[in-house]
Every structure is written in C-alpha cells, then in structure tokens.
Amino acid sequence: VSYIGTLDYHKLHRDYLEMSNTINVPKIKFLICGDANDKIKIEEESKKYSKNKFKFLGYVKDIKKILEITNVFGYPLNKHHYGTGEQAILEAMYAKIPVVAFSNKVEKIIIKDKINGLLVKNSEEYKRVIEKLYYNKKKSDEIGLKAHKHILKNFSPIKCFSELEKVYQKLIKKKKRLRTFKTSLPIGKKNY
C-alpha cells in the first residue's frame, strides 16, 4: 500500500498510522513517499507500531518505480486538507492501481465510488476496504482498469486543454471593463 504526498497532519488523516497498522493482510508493507515539516514526527510516531510495516522513502523523484510495485494506493487525507487537484490520485489511477481514499470533496470529484476507486467514511472502513481488495484480486484489477480508462477519457491533455480553451473563449466574449485597485504600497517606492 503506497502513499505519495505531503507528510504532515494538515493534509494526511491524523489516524493514518494507527488505521494502517490494524489492516490484517499478511506481510503488508506501507511505502510512504513525501516530505514536509511533520515527516520526522510521523516517522518517529510509526515506531510504536510494527517496525516492518512502514517504510519512509522521503521525496521520490521517479514515482514510477513506486507505482510499479504498488497494489493499492492508500490516500487517507483529513477532512479539511488543502489539496485541490490531487495529482497523486490521478497518477495512481492512470497506473491501474485501485485508490482507497476518504470521501472528501476533492476526492469525490475524481473518484466514482466502487467504480474507479473506493471512497470510505472512517478508519474502520478504510481498513476493511483494503483487506477486501487483498482477498479479491479480480475486483482490485477491475477497479484499477476502470480507473485507468477514466483518466484516459477525462484527463488526457487534449481533453484538458479543450476544456481550458472553452473557459478562455467564454472570458474573451465578456464585456471589458476598467478595474482599479487601491494599493497599500507608497507610490514611487520599490518594495519588492
């Protein structure tokens, strides 16, 4: 089970280590990639759990190597995380890896539950879903394949640039108006 992202509890679910530790799958490993201010704190905290379960890899430049050995992409973010695009989810889905994430606003936009990924509401459900994927390889592969197809259909460069072009065309057609802004910078001085 891999996690690729920011390692602090402003983004990551506070119970990430505890709920991951309770997952009952033989020889399970958690590959944790990322860096942040809390990385050392989280890595230290992991020592109170099974020593062999958590492997902290720090910042990984080539995540392809991680995704190639990943069976499940566990992405349990806290409810009030600051993410908006979740590139890590998109990359895992493209790699045909089933994503298990909490049912937060951004994740619900990307993942269609039980179709191209799995959305959970709490720690117990997170644990249960990952266990089910382990014991049902066919379902895991099916979700991964649907995730891949979803990314190809909805997030290809052509599709994304086409959608962006529509936004620009709509803006170009709007009536132009002059906008003036009050500034707190003294005029004539360079404050940069």
NORRAGI-V311323 format. One record per residue. N is the residue number from 1. RES is the residue in three letters. PHI is phi in whole degrees, -180 to 180 (none if undefined). Layout:
N_RES_PHI ; N_RES_PHI
This chain:
1_VAL_none ; 2_SER_-110 ; 3_TYR_-129 ; 4_ILE_-126 ; 5_GLY_164 ; 6_THR_-69 ; 7_LEU_-104 ; 8_ASP_-154 ; 9_TYR_-81 ; 10_HIS_-73 ; 11_LYS_-112 ; 12_LEU_-74 ; 13_HIS_-60 ; 14_ARG_-59 ; 15_ASP_-95 ; 16_TYR_-51 ; 17_LEU_-66 ; 18_GLU_-62 ; 19_MET_-69 ; 20_SER_-67 ; 21_ASN_-63 ; 22_THR_-84 ; 23_ILE_-67 ; 24_ASN_-99 ; 25_VAL_-133 ; 26_PRO_-57 ; 27_LYS_56 ; 28_ILE_-64 ; 29_LYS_-129 ; 30_PHE_-116 ; 31_LEU_-93 ; 32_ILE_-115 ; 33_CYS_-114 ; 34_GLY_150 ; 35_ASP_-146 ; 36_ALA_179 ; 37_ASN_-62 ; 38_ASP_-88 ; 39_LYS_-55 ; 40_ILE_-64 ; 41_LYS_-61 ; 42_ILE_-67 ; 43_GLU_-63 ; 44_GLU_-64 ; 45_GLU_-60 ; 46_SER_-65 ; 47_LYS_-69 ; 48_LYS_-83 ; 49_TYR_-108 ; 50_SER_-55 ; 51_LYS_-64 ; 52_ASN_-90 ; 53_LYS_-80 ; 54_PHE_-107 ; 55_LYS_-124 ; 56_PHE_-92 ; 57_LEU_-104 ; 58_GLY_69 ; 59_TYR_-71 ; 60_VAL_-114 ; 61_LYS_-70 ; 62_ASP_-109 ; 63_ILE_-73 ; 64_LYS_-55 ; 65_LYS_-63 ; 66_ILE_-73 ; 67_LEU_-63 ; 68_GLU_-65 ; 69_ILE_-111 ; 70_THR_-94 ; 71_ASN_-96 ; 72_VAL_-140 ; 73_PHE_-101 ; 74_GLY_-89 ; 75_TYR_-132 ; 76_PRO_-86 ; 77_LEU_-95 ; 78_ASN_-73 ; 79_LYS_-58 ; 80_HIS_-108 ; 81_HIS_-65 ; 82_TYR_-95 ; 83_GLY_-68 ; 84_THR_-129 ; 85_GLY_-119 ; 86_GLU_50 ; 87_GLN_-55 ; 88_ALA_-61 ; 89_ILE_-64 ; 90_LEU_-60 ; 91_GLU_-67 ; 92_ALA_-65 ; 93_MET_-63 ; 94_TYR_-61 ; 95_ALA_-81 ; 96_LYS_67 ; 97_ILE_-103 ; 98_PRO_-67 ; 99_VAL_-102 ; 100_VAL_-115 ; 101_ALA_-138 ; 102_PHE_-74 ; 103_SER_-80 ; 104_ASN_-92 ; 105_LYS_-55 ; 106_VAL_-65 ; 107_GLU_-63 ; 108_LYS_-68 ; 109_ILE_-74 ; 110_ILE_-85 ; 111_ILE_-102 ; 112_LYS_-97 ; 113_ASP_-54 ; 114_LYS_66 ; 115_ILE_-112 ; 116_ASN_-118 ; 117_GLY_173 ; 118_LEU_-130 ; 119_LEU_-108 ; 120_VAL_-122 ; 121_LYS_-103 ; 122_ASN_-155 ; 123_SER_-62 ; 124_GLU_-64 ; 125_GLU_-67 ; 126_TYR_-57 ; 127_LYS_-60 ; 128_ARG_-62 ; 129_VAL_-66 ; 130_ILE_-66 ; 131_GLU_-62 ; 132_LYS_-62 ; 133_LEU_-63 ; 134_TYR_-63 ; 135_TYR_-86 ; 136_ASN_-132 ; 137_LYS_-58 ; 138_LYS_-61 ; 139_LYS_-66 ; 140_SER_-60 ; 141_ASP_-64 ; 142_GLU_-64 ; 143_ILE_-66 ; 144_GLY_-61 ; 145_LEU_-67 ; 146_LYS_-65 ; 147_ALA_-62 ; 148_HIS_-60 ; 149_LYS_-63 ; 150_HIS_-62 ; 151_ILE_-66 ; 152_LEU_-60 ; 153_LYS_-74 ; 154_ASN_-106 ; 155_PHE_-129 ; 156_SER_-68 ; 157_PRO_-55 ; 158_ILE_-61 ; 159_LYS_-65 ; 160_CYS_-63 ; 161_PHE_-69 ; 162_SER_-64 ; 163_GLU_-66 ; 164_LEU_-64 ; 165_GLU_-59 ; 166_LYS_-62 ; 167_VAL_-64 ; 168_TYR_-63 ; 169_GLN_-62 ; 170_LYS_-65 ; 171_LEU_-67 ; 172_ILE_-60 ; 173_LYS_-79 ; 174_LYS_-71 ; 175_LYS_-66 ; 176_LYS_-82 ; 177_ARG_-148 ; 178_LEU_-78 ; 179_ARG_-122 ; 180_THR_-121 ; 181_PHE_-122 ; 182_LYS_-78 ; 183_THR_-120 ; 184_SER_-96 ; 185_LEU_-86 ; 186_PRO_-63 ; 187_ILE_-66 ; 188_GLY_92 ; 189_LYS_-102 ; 190_LYS_-95 ; 191_ASN_-115 ; 192_TYR_-127
